[in-house]
Amino acid sequence: MFGKDLVRSKGMRCGVTGMFYQALKKRERTGDLVVMTIDEYLTSQVCSKCSTRTLEKVSHVVGLSLLACTACHTL
């Protein structure tokens, strides 16, 4: 998401995600919320509970792309 928020559309510059991020940071300075940036690298392959790279597709569920961790057995 970061670094890809400026897109040229018919000669006009659009930076919606950058503006949204700035608005969130402004609210964070006022104490309304906490903004955390998350590295998107390998987020679909690393288990969020045990932080290992052991996610595999669940084969007995039809129609869904469901991943389960083989180390801690979470979905």
All heavy atoms as a GROMACS GRO file, in nm:
protein
  573
    1MET      N    1   0.082  -0.118   0.000
    1MET     CA    2   0.000   0.000   0.000
    1MET      C    3   0.087   0.125   0.000
    1MET      O    4   0.057   0.219  -0.069
    1MET     CB    5  -0.092  -0.001   0.121
    1MET     CG    6  -0.181   0.120   0.126
    1MET     SD    7  -0.313   0.102   0.243
    1MET     CE    8  -0.270   0.225   0.360
    2PHE      N    9   0.194   0.125   0.074
    2PHE     CA   10   0.278   0.242   0.082
    2PHE      C   11   0.365   0.253  -0.042
    2PHE      O   12   0.420   0.155  -0.088
    2PHE     CB   13   0.364   0.239   0.208
    2PHE     CG   14   0.282   0.243   0.333
    2PHE    CD1   15   0.262   0.130   0.408
    2PHE    CD2   16   0.220   0.360   0.372
    2PHE    CE1   17   0.185   0.133   0.521
    2PHE    CE2   18   0.142   0.364   0.484
    2PHE     CZ   19   0.124   0.251   0.559
    3GLY      N   20   0.374   0.373  -0.096
    3GLY     CA   21   0.453   0.394  -0.215
    3GLY      C   22   0.374   0.373  -0.343
    3GLY      O   23   0.422   0.403  -0.450
    4LYS      N   24   0.254   0.319  -0.334
    4LYS     CA   25   0.173   0.294  -0.452
    4LYS      C   26   0.043   0.374  -0.447
    4LYS      O   27  -0.054   0.340  -0.509
    4LYS     CB   28   0.142   0.146  -0.464
    4LYS     CG   29   0.265   0.063  -0.482
    4LYS     CD   30   0.231  -0.079  -0.500
    4LYS     CE   31   0.361  -0.157  -0.518
    4LYS     NZ   32   0.341  -0.291  -0.562
    5ASP      N   33   0.041   0.480  -0.370
    5ASP     CA   34  -0.083   0.553  -0.352
    5ASP      C   35  -0.102   0.665  -0.453
    5ASP      O   36  -0.208   0.723  -0.460
    5ASP     CB   37  -0.092   0.610  -0.211
    5ASP     CG   38   0.028   0.697  -0.177
    5ASP    OD1   39   0.131   0.684  -0.242
    5ASP    OD2   40   0.015   0.778  -0.086
    6LEU      N   41  -0.001   0.696  -0.532
    6LEU     CA   42  -0.016   0.800  -0.633
    6LEU      C   43  -0.034   0.734  -0.769
    6LEU      O   44   0.055   0.668  -0.820
    6LEU     CB   45   0.106   0.892  -0.635
    6LEU     CG   46   0.125   0.973  -0.508
    6LEU    CD1   47   0.252   1.054  -0.518
    6LEU    CD2   48   0.008   1.065  -0.485
    7VAL      N   49  -0.151   0.751  -0.826
    7VAL     CA   50  -0.184   0.691  -0.954
    7VAL      C   51  -0.228   0.802  -1.049
    7VAL      O   52  -0.308   0.887  -1.012
    7VAL     CB   53  -0.298   0.588  -0.938
    7VAL    CG1   54  -0.336   0.528  -1.071
    7VAL    CG2   55  -0.260   0.481  -0.839
    8ARG      N   56  -0.175   0.800  -1.170
    8ARG     CA   57  -0.216   0.901  -1.268
    8ARG      C   58  -0.344   0.854  -1.335
    8ARG      O   59  -0.352   0.745  -1.388
    8ARG     CB   60  -0.107   0.922  -1.370
    8ARG     CG   61   0.011   0.994  -1.312
    8ARG     CD   62   0.067   1.087  -1.417
    8ARG     NE   63   0.177   1.161  -1.360
    8ARG     CZ   64   0.167   1.286  -1.320
    8ARG    NH1   65   0.054   1.350  -1.331
    8ARG    NH2   66   0.270   1.348  -1.272
    9SER      N   67  -0.443   0.939  -1.334
    9SER     CA   68  -0.570   0.910  -1.398
    9SER      C   69  -0.608   1.028  -1.486
    9SER      O   70  -0.651   1.131  -1.436
    9SER     CB   71  -0.677   0.886  -1.291
    9SER     OG   72  -0.802   0.871  -1.350
   10LYS      N   73  -0.586   1.013  -1.615
   10LYS     CA   74  -0.614   1.117  -1.713
   10LYS      C   75  -0.544   1.248  -1.677
   10LYS      O   76  -0.604   1.354  -1.678
   10LYS     CB   77  -0.764   1.139  -1.727
   10LYS     CG   78  -0.837   1.020  -1.784
   10LYS     CD   79  -0.983   1.050  -1.807
   10LYS     CE   80  -1.053   0.930  -1.862
   10LYS     NZ   81  -1.193   0.953  -1.885
   11GLY      N   82  -0.418   1.238  -1.638
   11GLY     CA   83  -0.340   1.358  -1.611
   11GLY      C   84  -0.358   1.416  -1.473
   11GLY      O   85  -0.291   1.510  -1.435
   12MET      N   86  -0.450   1.363  -1.394
   12MET     CA   87  -0.474   1.415  -1.260
   12MET      C   88  -0.411   1.321  -1.159
   12MET      O   89  -0.409   1.200  -1.177
   12MET     CB   90  -0.624   1.427  -1.234
   12MET     CG   91  -0.693   1.524  -1.328
   12MET     SD   92  -0.870   1.527  -1.304
   12MET     CE   93  -0.882   1.586  -1.140
   13ARG      N   94  -0.360   1.378  -1.051
   13ARG     CA   95  -0.298   1.297  -0.948
   13ARG      C   96  -0.397   1.262  -0.839
   13ARG      O   97  -0.467   1.347  -0.787
   13ARG     CB   98  -0.183   1.375  -0.886
   13ARG     CG   99  -0.052   1.316  -0.917
   13ARG     CD  100   0.055   1.396  -0.854
   13ARG     NE  101   0.162   1.305  -0.818
   13ARG     CZ  102   0.278   1.343  -0.778
   13ARG    NH1  103   0.304   1.470  -0.767
   13ARG    NH2  104   0.369   1.257  -0.749
   14CYS      N  105  -0.401   1.135  -0.804
   14CYS     CA  106  -0.490   1.088  -0.698
   14CYS      C  107  -0.406   1.020  -0.592
   14CYS      O  108  -0.334   0.926  -0.622
   14CYS     CB  109  -0.593   0.990  -0.751
   14CYS     SG  110  -0.692   1.056  -0.885
   15GLY      N  111  -0.414   1.064  -0.469
   15GLY     CA  112  -0.339   1.003  -0.361
   15GLY      C  113  -0.430   0.973  -0.244
   15GLY      O  114  -0.410   1.024  -0.135
   16VAL      N  115  -0.528   0.891  -0.265
   16VAL     CA  116  -0.631   0.867  -0.164
   16VAL      C  117  -0.575   0.795  -0.043
   16VAL      O  118  -0.602   0.834   0.071
   16VAL     CB  119  -0.748   0.787  -0.225
   16VAL    CG1  120  -0.851   0.755  -0.119
   16VAL    CG2  121  -0.811   0.865  -0.336
   17THR      N  122  -0.492   0.693  -0.064
   17THR     CA  123  -0.440   0.620   0.051
   17THR      C  124  -0.344   0.706   0.132
   17THR      O  125  -0.340   0.695   0.254
   17THR     CB  126  -0.369   0.490   0.009
   17THR    OG1  127  -0.268   0.522  -0.087
   17THR    CG2  128  -0.467   0.393  -0.052
   18GLY      N  129  -0.269   0.791   0.065
   18GLY     CA  130  -0.179   0.882   0.137
   18GLY      C  131  -0.257   0.982   0.221
   18GLY      O  132  -0.221   1.010   0.336
   19MET      N  133  -0.366   1.034   0.166
   19MET     CA  134  -0.450   1.128   0.240
   19MET      C  135  -0.517   1.058   0.358
   19MET      O  136  -0.528   1.114   0.466
   19MET     CB  137  -0.554   1.189   0.147
   19MET     CG  138  -0.495   1.280   0.042
   19MET     SD  139  -0.612   1.329  -0.087
   19MET     CE  140  -0.746   1.392   0.005
   20PHE      N  141  -0.561   0.935   0.337
   20PHE     CA  142  -0.625   0.858   0.443
   20PHE      C  143  -0.525   0.831   0.556
   20PHE      O  144  -0.558   0.844   0.674
   20PHE     CB  145  -0.679   0.727   0.386
   20PHE     CG  146  -0.751   0.643   0.486
   20PHE    CD1  147  -0.869   0.687   0.545
   20PHE    CD2  148  -0.702   0.519   0.522
   20PHE    CE1  149  -0.936   0.609   0.637
   20PHE    CE2  150  -0.767   0.440   0.614
   20PHE     CZ  151  -0.884   0.486   0.672
   21TYR      N  152  -0.401   0.794   0.520
   21TYR     CA  153  -0.298   0.768   0.620
   21TYR      C  154  -0.265   0.894   0.699
   21TYR      O  155  -0.250   0.889   0.821
   21TYR     CB  156  -0.173   0.713   0.550
   21TYR     CG  157  -0.062   0.677   0.645
   21TYR    CD1  158  -0.071   0.565   0.727
   21TYR    CD2  159   0.053   0.755   0.654
   21TYR    CE1  160   0.030   0.532   0.814
   21TYR    CE2  161   0.155   0.722   0.741
   21TYR     CZ  162   0.143   0.611   0.820
   21TYR     OH  163   0.243   0.578   0.907
   22GLN      N  164  -0.258   1.008   0.632
   22GLN     CA  165  -0.232   1.134   0.701
   22GLN      C  166  -0.345   1.168   0.797
   22GLN      O  167  -0.322   1.219   0.908
   22GLN     CB  168  -0.213   1.247   0.601
   22GLN     CG  169  -0.082   1.238   0.526
   22GLN     CD  170  -0.070   1.345   0.420
   22GLN    OE1  171  -0.164   1.421   0.395
   22GLN    NE2  172   0.045   1.351   0.356
   23ALA      N  173  -0.470   1.142   0.757
   23ALA     CA  174  -0.584   1.168   0.845
   23ALA      C  175  -0.579   1.077   0.968
   23ALA      O  176  -0.609   1.120   1.080
   23ALA     CB  177  -0.714   1.147   0.769
   24LEU      N  178  -0.539   0.952   0.949
   24LEU     CA  179  -0.526   0.860   1.062
   24LEU      C  180  -0.416   0.905   1.158
   24LEU      O  181  -0.431   0.901   1.279
   24LEU     CB  182  -0.497   0.718   1.014
   24LEU     CG  183  -0.613   0.644   0.948
   24LEU    CD1  184  -0.565   0.510   0.894
   24LEU    CD2  185  -0.727   0.626   1.045
   25LYS      N  186  -0.302   0.949   1.102
   25LYS     CA  187  -0.192   0.996   1.186
   25LYS      C  188  -0.231   1.122   1.263
   25LYS      O  189  -0.190   1.142   1.377
   25LYS     CB  190  -0.067   1.024   1.101
   25LYS     CG  191  -0.004   0.900   1.042
   25LYS     CD  192   0.038   0.802   1.148
   25LYS     CE  193   0.176   0.833   1.197
   25LYS     NZ  194   0.224   0.737   1.298
   26LYS      N  195  -0.313   1.207   1.203
   26LYS     CA  196  -0.362   1.328   1.271
   26LYS      C  197  -0.449   1.289   1.390
   26LYS      O  198  -0.437   1.346   1.499
   26LYS     CB  199  -0.440   1.414   1.172
   26LYS     CG  200  -0.483   1.547   1.225
   26LYS     CD  201  -0.553   1.627   1.116
   26LYS     CE  202  -0.594   1.762   1.165
   26LYS     NZ  203  -0.662   1.839   1.060
   27ARG      N  204  -0.537   1.189   1.371
   27ARG     CA  205  -0.621   1.141   1.480
   27ARG      C  206  -0.538   1.074   1.588
   27ARG      O  207  -0.572   1.078   1.705
   27ARG     CB  208  -0.725   1.041   1.428
   27ARG     CG  209  -0.826   1.095   1.333
   27ARG     CD  210  -0.955   1.142   1.396
   27ARG     NE  211  -1.017   1.059   1.493
   27ARG     CZ  212  -1.113   0.971   1.470
   27ARG    NH1  213  -1.158   0.953   1.348
   27ARG    NH2  214  -1.165   0.902   1.568
   28GLU      N  215  -0.426   1.012   1.549
   28GLU     CA  216  -0.338   0.949   1.647
   28GLU      C  217  -0.271   1.056   1.735
   28GLU      O  218  -0.257   1.038   1.856
   28GLU     CB  219  -0.230   0.866   1.576
   28GLU     CG  220  -0.138   0.794   1.672
   28GLU     CD  221  -0.030   0.717   1.599
   28GLU    OE1  222   0.020   0.765   1.496
   28GLU    OE2  223   0.005   0.609   1.648
   29ARG      N  224  -0.234   1.169   1.675
   29ARG     CA  225  -0.172   1.277   1.752
   29ARG      C  226  -0.268   1.337   1.855
   29ARG      O  227  -0.226   1.381   1.961
   29ARG     CB  228  -0.122   1.387   1.659
   29ARG     CG  229   0.007   1.351   1.587
   29ARG     CD  230   0.068   1.471   1.519
   29ARG     NE  231  -0.016   1.528   1.414
   29ARG     CZ  232  -0.015   1.490   1.287
   29ARG    NH1  233   0.066   1.394   1.248
   29ARG    NH2  234  -0.094   1.546   1.199
   30THR      N  235  -0.397   1.334   1.825
   30THR     CA  236  -0.496   1.387   1.920
   30THR      C  237  -0.530   1.285   2.028
   30THR      O  238  -0.598   1.319   2.124
   30THR     CB  239  -0.626   1.429   1.848
   30THR    OG1  240  -0.683   1.316   1.784
   30THR    CG2  241  -0.599   1.540   1.748
   31GLY      N  242  -0.484   1.161   2.012
   31GLY     CA  243  -0.507   1.059   2.113
   31GLY      C  244  -0.632   0.977   2.092
   31GLY      O  245  -0.673   0.902   2.181
   32ASP      N  246  -0.694   0.987   1.975
   32ASP     CA  247  -0.817   0.913   1.948
   32ASP      C  248  -0.792   0.766   1.914
   32ASP      O  249  -0.875   0.680   1.943
   32ASP     CB  250  -0.895   0.977   1.833
   32ASP     CG  251  -0.949   1.113   1.870
   32ASP    OD1  252  -0.965   1.139   1.991
   32ASP    OD2  253  -0.977   1.192   1.779
   33LEU      N  254  -0.678   0.736   1.850
   33LEU     CA  255  -0.651   0.599   1.808
   33LEU      C  256  -0.501   0.577   1.796
   33LEU      O  257  -0.423   0.669   1.810
   33LEU     CB  258  -0.720   0.567   1.674
   33LEU     CG  259  -0.697   0.664   1.557
   33LEU    CD1  260  -0.578   0.625   1.476
   33LEU    CD2  261  -0.822   0.663   1.471
   34VAL      N  262  -0.463   0.453   1.772
   34VAL     CA  263  -0.324   0.416   1.753
   34VAL      C  264  -0.310   0.358   1.613
   34VAL      O  265  -0.383   0.266   1.576
   34VAL     CB  266  -0.278   0.313   1.858
   34VAL    CG1  267  -0.136   0.267   1.830
   34VAL    CG2  268  -0.290   0.369   1.997
   35VAL      N  269  -0.217   0.411   1.535
   35VAL     CA  270  -0.194   0.365   1.398
   35VAL      C  271  -0.070   0.277   1.398
   35VAL      O  272   0.035   0.316   1.448
   35VAL     CB  273  -0.174   0.484   1.302
   35VAL    CG1  274  -0.143   0.436   1.161
   35VAL    CG2  275  -0.297   0.572   1.301
   36MET      N  276  -0.085   0.157   1.343
   36MET     CA  277   0.029   0.065   1.331
   36MET      C  278   0.048   0.030   1.184
   36MET      O  279  -0.049  -0.005   1.116
   36MET     CB  280   0.002  -0.064   1.410
   36MET     CG  281  -0.004  -0.043   1.558
   36MET     SD  282  -0.042  -0.193   1.648
   36MET     CE  283   0.086  -0.301   1.597
   37THR      N  284   0.169   0.038   1.136
   37THR     CA  285   0.198  -0.005   0.999
   37THR      C  286   0.242  -0.151   1.003
   37THR      O  287   0.317  -0.193   1.090
   37THR     CB  288   0.308   0.081   0.935
   37THR    OG1  289   0.424   0.076   1.018
   37THR    CG2  290   0.264   0.224   0.920
   38ILE      N  291   0.191  -0.229   0.909
   38ILE     CA  292   0.220  -0.371   0.904
   38ILE      C  293   0.288  -0.401   0.771
   38ILE      O  294   0.238  -0.363   0.665
   38ILE     CB  295   0.091  -0.455   0.916
   38ILE    CG1  296   0.025  -0.428   1.052
   38ILE    CG2  297   0.119  -0.603   0.897
   38ILE    CD1  298  -0.109  -0.491   1.067
   39ASP      N  299   0.401  -0.469   0.777
   39ASP     CA  300   0.472  -0.508   0.657
   39ASP      C  301   0.390  -0.616   0.587
   39ASP      O  302   0.356  -0.718   0.645
   39ASP     CB  303   0.610  -0.562   0.694
   39ASP     CG  304   0.695  -0.594   0.572
   39ASP    OD1  305   0.661  -0.547   0.461
   39ASP    OD2  306   0.795  -0.666   0.588
   40GLU      N  307   0.358  -0.594   0.460
   40GLU     CA  308   0.272  -0.686   0.387
   40GLU      C  309   0.346  -0.808   0.335
   40GLU      O  310   0.284  -0.901   0.284
   40GLU     CB  311   0.207  -0.613   0.270
   40GLU     CG  312   0.113  -0.503   0.312
   40GLU     CD  313   0.055  -0.429   0.193
   40GLU    OE1  314   0.072  -0.474   0.079
   40GLU    OE2  315  -0.008  -0.326   0.217
   41TYR      N  316   0.477  -0.812   0.348
   41TYR     CA  317   0.556  -0.923   0.296
   41TYR      C  318   0.523  -1.052   0.370
   41TYR      O  319   0.533  -1.060   0.492
   41TYR     CB  320   0.705  -0.890   0.309
   41TYR     CG  321   0.796  -0.997   0.254
   41TYR    CD1  322   0.800  -1.025   0.118
   41TYR    CD2  323   0.876  -1.071   0.338
   41TYR    CE1  324   0.883  -1.123   0.068
   41TYR    CE2  325   0.959  -1.170   0.290
   41TYR     CZ  326   0.963  -1.195   0.154
   41TYR     OH  327   1.044  -1.293   0.104
   42LEU      N  328   0.481  -1.153   0.299
   42LEU     CA  329   0.448  -1.287   0.350
   42LEU      C  330   0.332  -1.291   0.448
   42LEU      O  331   0.320  -1.387   0.524
   42LEU     CB  332   0.571  -1.352   0.415
   42LEU     CG  333   0.690  -1.382   0.324
   42LEU    CD1  334   0.805  -1.441   0.406
   42LEU    CD2  335   0.653  -1.477   0.213
   43THR      N  336   0.244  -1.192   0.448
   43THR     CA  337   0.133  -1.195   0.543
   43THR      C  338   0.035  -1.308   0.516
   43THR      O  339  -0.031  -1.355   0.608
   43THR     CB  340   0.055  -1.062   0.543
   43THR    OG1  341   0.016  -1.033   0.409
   43THR    CG2  342   0.138  -0.950   0.600
   44SER      N  343   0.027  -1.355   0.394
   44SER     CA  344  -0.063  -1.466   0.364
   44SER      C  345   0.005  -1.601   0.383
   44SER      O  346  -0.058  -1.705   0.365
   44SER     CB  347  -0.116  -1.455   0.221
   44SER     OG  348  -0.009  -1.464   0.129
   45GLN      N  349   0.133  -1.604   0.419
   45GLN     CA  350   0.204  -1.730   0.437
   45GLN      C  351   0.252  -1.752   0.580
   45GLN      O  352   0.292  -1.862   0.614
   45GLN     CB  353   0.326  -1.735   0.344
   45GLN     CG  354   0.289  -1.732   0.197
   45GLN     CD  355   0.412  -1.732   0.109
   45GLN    OE1  356   0.522  -1.756   0.156
   45GLN    NE2  357   0.394  -1.701  -0.017
   46VAL      N  358   0.250  -1.649   0.664
   46VAL     CA  359   0.299  -1.660   0.801
   46VAL      C  360   0.181  -1.663   0.897
   46VAL      O  361   0.089  -1.582   0.887
   46VAL     CB  362   0.393  -1.542   0.834
   46VAL    CG1  363   0.438  -1.546   0.978
   46VAL    CG2  364   0.513  -1.542   0.741
   47CYS      N  365   0.182  -1.756   0.991
   47CYS     CA  366   0.076  -1.768   1.091
   47CYS      C  367   0.079  -1.646   1.183
   47CYS      O  368   0.184  -1.609   1.234
   47CYS     CB  369   0.094  -1.896   1.171
   47CYS     SG  370  -0.027  -1.918   1.301
   48SER      N  371  -0.036  -1.587   1.206
   48SER     CA  372  -0.043  -1.468   1.291
   48SER      C  373  -0.033  -1.502   1.439
   48SER      O  374  -0.005  -1.416   1.521
   48SER     CB  375  -0.174  -1.392   1.265
   48SER     OG  376  -0.284  -1.475   1.295
   49LYS      N  377  -0.054  -1.627   1.475
   49LYS     CA  378  -0.048  -1.667   1.616
   49LYS      C  379   0.093  -1.710   1.658
   49LYS      O  380   0.145  -1.663   1.758
   49LYS     CB  381  -0.147  -1.781   1.641
   49LYS     CG  382  -0.160  -1.819   1.786
   49LYS     CD  383  -0.269  -1.922   1.806
   49LYS     CE  384  -0.283  -1.957   1.952
   49LYS     NZ  385  -0.386  -2.060   1.971
   50CYS      N  386   0.155  -1.798   1.579
   50CYS     CA  387   0.286  -1.850   1.620
   50CYS      C  388   0.402  -1.796   1.536
   50CYS      O  389   0.518  -1.830   1.562
   50CYS     CB  390   0.286  -2.003   1.616
   50CYS     SG  391   0.266  -2.074   1.452
   51SER      N  392   0.375  -1.715   1.437
   51SER     CA  393   0.475  -1.649   1.351
   51SER      C  394   0.566  -1.746   1.277
   51SER      O  395   0.682  -1.716   1.252
   51SER     CB  396   0.558  -1.552   1.433
   51SER     OG  397   0.477  -1.452   1.487
   52THR      N  398   0.514  -1.861   1.241
   52THR     CA  399   0.590  -1.955   1.160
   52THR      C  400   0.533  -1.959   1.020
   52THR      O  401   0.418  -1.921   0.997
   52THR     CB  402   0.587  -2.098   1.220
   52THR    OG1  403   0.450  -2.140   1.226
   52THR    CG2  404   0.650  -2.103   1.356
   53ARG      N  405   0.613  -2.004   0.925
   53ARG     CA  406   0.570  -2.009   0.785
   53ARG      C  407   0.522  -2.151   0.752
   53ARG      O  408   0.578  -2.220   0.668
   53ARG     CB  409   0.688  -1.968   0.697
   53ARG     CG  410   0.650  -1.931   0.559
   53ARG     CD  411   0.767  -1.871   0.486
   53ARG     NE  412   0.739  -1.862   0.345
   53ARG     CZ  413   0.824  -1.823   0.255
   53ARG    NH1  414   0.945  -1.788   0.291
   53ARG    NH2  415   0.791  -1.817   0.130
   54THR      N  416   0.417  -2.193   0.820
   54THR     CA  417   0.368  -2.330   0.806
   54THR      C  418   0.220  -2.335   0.770
   54THR      O  419   0.149  -2.426   0.813
   54THR     CB  420   0.390  -2.408   0.938
   54THR    OG1  421   0.327  -2.337   1.044
   54THR    CG2  422   0.537  -2.425   0.968
   55LEU      N  423   0.172  -2.241   0.693
   55LEU     CA  424   0.030  -2.242   0.653
   55LEU      C  425   0.011  -2.330   0.531
   55LEU      O  426   0.088  -2.324   0.435
   55LEU     CB  427  -0.017  -2.100   0.621
   55LEU     CG  428  -0.024  -2.004   0.739
   55LEU    CD1  429  -0.073  -1.868   0.691
   55LEU    CD2  430  -0.115  -2.055   0.847
   56GLU      N  431  -0.092  -2.413   0.536
   56GLU     CA  432  -0.126  -2.500   0.424
   56GLU      C  433  -0.276  -2.493   0.400
   56GLU      O  434  -0.354  -2.467   0.492
   56GLU     CB  435  -0.085  -2.644   0.453
   56GLU     CG  436   0.065  -2.662   0.459
   56GLU     CD  437   0.103  -2.808   0.479
   56GLU    OE1  438   0.012  -2.894   0.488
   56GLU    OE2  439   0.223  -2.835   0.486
   57LYS      N  440  -0.317  -2.519   0.275
   57LYS     CA  441  -0.459  -2.517   0.240
   57LYS      C  442  -0.532  -2.631   0.309
   57LYS      O  443  -0.482  -2.742   0.319
   57LYS     CB  444  -0.477  -2.532   0.090
   57LYS     CG  445  -0.490  -2.404   0.017
   57LYS     CD  446  -0.532  -2.431  -0.125
   57LYS     CE  447  -0.589  -2.304  -0.182
   57LYS     NZ  448  -0.628  -2.320  -0.320
   58VAL      N  449  -0.654  -2.600   0.356
   58VAL     CA  450  -0.740  -2.703   0.414
   58VAL      C  451  -0.816  -2.768   0.299
   58VAL      O  452  -0.888  -2.702   0.225
   58VAL     CB  453  -0.837  -2.641   0.517
   58VAL    CG1  454  -0.931  -2.746   0.570
   58VAL    CG2  455  -0.760  -2.574   0.628
   59SER      N  456  -0.799  -2.899   0.283
   59SER     CA  457  -0.853  -2.966   0.165
   59SER      C  458  -0.999  -3.009   0.180
   59SER      O  459  -1.068  -3.025   0.081
   59SER     CB  460  -0.768  -3.088   0.132
   59SER     OG  461  -0.770  -3.178   0.241
   60HIS      N  462  -1.048  -3.028   0.302
   60HIS     CA  463  -1.184  -3.079   0.319
   60HIS      C  464  -1.291  -2.970   0.317
   60HIS      O  465  -1.408  -3.000   0.331
   60HIS     CB  466  -1.195  -3.161   0.448
   60HIS     CG  467  -1.163  -3.084   0.572
   60HIS    ND1  468  -1.034  -3.070   0.618
   60HIS    CD2  469  -1.241  -3.016   0.657
   60HIS    CE1  470  -1.035  -2.997   0.728
   60HIS    NE2  471  -1.160  -2.964   0.754
   61VAL      N  472  -1.254  -2.845   0.294
   61VAL     CA  473  -1.350  -2.736   0.282
   61VAL      C  474  -1.363  -2.700   0.134
   61VAL      O  475  -1.265  -2.665   0.070
   61VAL     CB  476  -1.306  -2.612   0.364
   61VAL    CG1  477  -1.405  -2.499   0.347
   61VAL    CG2  478  -1.290  -2.650   0.509
   62VAL      N  479  -1.484  -2.712   0.080
   62VAL     CA  480  -1.507  -2.689  -0.062
   62VAL      C  481  -1.556  -2.546  -0.084
   62VAL      O  482  -1.642  -2.497  -0.011
   62VAL     CB  483  -1.612  -2.789  -0.116
   62VAL    CG1  484  -1.638  -2.766  -0.264
   62VAL    CG2  485  -1.567  -2.932  -0.091
   63GLY      N  486  -1.500  -2.479  -0.182
   63GLY     CA  487  -1.546  -2.346  -0.220
   63GLY      C  488  -1.478  -2.231  -0.148
   63GLY      O  489  -1.500  -2.116  -0.181
   64LEU      N  490  -1.393  -2.259  -0.049
   64LEU     CA  491  -1.324  -2.154   0.024
   64LEU      C  492  -1.173  -2.177   0.018
   64LEU      O  493  -1.127  -2.291   0.014
   64LEU     CB  494  -1.367  -2.151   0.171
   64LEU     CG  495  -1.512  -2.118   0.200
   64LEU    CD1  496  -1.540  -2.136   0.347
   64LEU    CD2  497  -1.544  -1.977   0.157
   65SER      N  498  -1.100  -2.070   0.019
   65SER     CA  499  -0.955  -2.079   0.027
   65SER      C  500  -0.916  -2.058   0.172
   65SER      O  501  -0.889  -1.948   0.217
   65SER     CB  502  -0.892  -1.973  -0.062
   65SER     OG  503  -0.753  -1.980  -0.052
   66LEU      N  504  -0.915  -2.166   0.249
   66LEU     CA  505  -0.891  -2.162   0.391
   66LEU      C  506  -0.753  -2.218   0.422
   66LEU      O  507  -0.715  -2.323   0.372
   66LEU     CB  508  -0.998  -2.243   0.463
   66LEU     CG  509  -1.007  -2.231   0.613
   66LEU    CD1  510  -1.043  -2.089   0.653
   66LEU    CD2  511  -1.112  -2.326   0.666
   67LEU      N  512  -0.676  -2.145   0.505
   67LEU     CA  513  -0.542  -2.188   0.542
   67LEU      C  514  -0.539  -2.227   0.688
   67LEU      O  515  -0.603  -2.163   0.771
   67LEU     CB  516  -0.441  -2.076   0.516
   67LEU     CG  517  -0.426  -2.028   0.372
   67LEU    CD1  518  -0.334  -1.908   0.366
   67LEU    CD2  519  -0.374  -2.140   0.284
   68ALA      N  520  -0.463  -2.330   0.720
   68ALA     CA  521  -0.445  -2.376   0.858
   68ALA      C  522  -0.297  -2.388   0.886
   68ALA      O  523  -0.219  -2.428   0.801
   68ALA     CB  524  -0.514  -2.509   0.880
   69CYS      N  525  -0.260  -2.354   1.009
   69CYS     CA  526  -0.120  -2.365   1.052
   69CYS      C  527  -0.095  -2.508   1.097
   69CYS      O  528  -0.170  -2.563   1.179
   69CYS     CB  529  -0.092  -2.267   1.164
   69CYS     SG  530   0.077  -2.274   1.224
   70THR      N  531   0.012  -2.569   1.047
   70THR     CA  532   0.043  -2.706   1.086
   70THR      C  533   0.118  -2.710   1.218
   70THR      O  534   0.124  -2.816   1.281
   70THR     CB  535   0.129  -2.774   0.978
   70THR    OG1  536   0.246  -2.698   0.955
   70THR    CG2  537   0.051  -2.789   0.849
   71ALA      N  538   0.171  -2.597   1.264
   71ALA     CA  539   0.244  -2.594   1.391
   71ALA      C  540   0.150  -2.576   1.511
   71ALA      O  541   0.158  -2.651   1.608
   71ALA     CB  542   0.347  -2.482   1.390
   72CYS      N  543   0.059  -2.478   1.504
   72CYS     CA  544  -0.029  -2.452   1.619
   72CYS      C  545  -0.175  -2.489   1.592
   72CYS      O  546  -0.260  -2.471   1.678
   72CYS     CB  547  -0.017  -2.307   1.662
   72CYS     SG  548  -0.078  -2.188   1.541
   73HIS      N  549  -0.206  -2.539   1.472
   73HIS     CA  550  -0.338  -2.589   1.435
   73HIS      C  551  -0.449  -2.484   1.443
   73HIS      O  552  -0.560  -2.513   1.485
   73HIS     CB  553  -0.376  -2.713   1.518
   73HIS     CG  554  -0.273  -2.821   1.511
   73HIS    ND1  555  -0.251  -2.894   1.398
   73HIS    CD2  556  -0.184  -2.865   1.603
   73HIS    CE1  557  -0.154  -2.981   1.420
   73HIS    NE2  558  -0.111  -2.965   1.544
   74THR      N  559  -0.419  -2.361   1.405
   74THR     CA  560  -0.522  -2.258   1.398
   74THR      C  561  -0.560  -2.235   1.252
   74THR      O  562  -0.481  -2.258   1.162
   74THR     CB  563  -0.475  -2.126   1.459
   74THR    OG1  564  -0.357  -2.084   1.392
   74THR    CG2  565  -0.449  -2.138   1.606
   75LEU      N  566  -0.681  -2.189   1.229
   75LEU     CA  567  -0.728  -2.159   1.093
   75LEU      C  568  -0.697  -2.016   1.059
   75LEU      O  569  -0.702  -1.928   1.137
   75LEU     CB  570  -0.878  -2.182   1.082
   75LEU     CG  571  -0.922  -2.325   1.096
   75LEU    CD1  572  -1.072  -2.334   1.091
   75LEU    CD2  573  -0.862  -2.412   0.989
   0.00000   0.00000   0.00000
